[in-house]
Amino acid sequence: MGRRDMGAGKGATPADRVKKLMKKGKVKKKCCRSKSACKKCPVLALKRVKAEMKKAA
């Protein structure tokens, strides 16, 4: 029984959720660092998901 078995519905960890967003094309694979607040930045997406999960808990 692994991590994916426990809460695979929405993503067990914030990183899993960001990976799903990457597969959908909502988030880029790498941070380009060309803009300070790119909407498709994976670093900012991870921060948003962490804050969202903290707020929900």
C-alpha positions in Angstrom: 0.0 0.0 0.0 1.7 3.2 -1.2 1.1 6.9 -1.0 -1.0 6.8 -4.2 -3.4 4.3 -2.7 -4.2 6.5 0.3 -5.4 9.7 -1.3 -5.1 9.4 -5.0 -8.5 11.1 -5.6 -7.3 14.7 -5.6 -3.6 14.1 -5.1 -2.1 12.9 -1.8 0.5 15.7 -1.8 0.8 19.2 -3.2 3.5 17.9 -5.6 1.1 15.2 -7.0 -1.5 17.9 -7.7 1.0 20.1 -9.5 2.1 17.0 -11.6 -1.5 16.5 -12.6 -1.8 20.1 -13.6 1.4 19.7 -15.7 -0.1 16.7 -17.5 -3.2 18.7 -18.3 -1.2 21.6 -19.7 -2.2 24.1 -17.1 1.3 24.5 -15.6 4.6 24.5 -17.4 7.2 21.8 -16.8 10.0 24.2 -15.8 10.1 27.7 -14.4 11.3 30.2 -17.0 12.1 33.0 -14.5 11.5 35.5 -17.3 8.6 37.1 -15.4 8.2 37.5 -11.7 4.6 36.2 -11.6 4.0 33.9 -14.6 0.6 32.3 -14.3 1.9 28.9 -15.5 4.9 28.8 -13.2 5.2 25.4 -11.4 6.9 27.1 -8.4 4.0 29.5 -7.9 1.5 26.7 -8.6 3.0 24.6 -5.8 2.7 27.6 -3.4 -0.9 28.0 -4.4 -1.7 24.3 -3.9 0.0 24.2 -0.5 -1.9 27.3 0.6 -5.2 25.8 -0.7 -4.5 22.5 1.2 -3.6 24.3 4.4 -6.8 26.4 4.2 -8.9 23.3 3.6 -7.4 21.4 6.6 
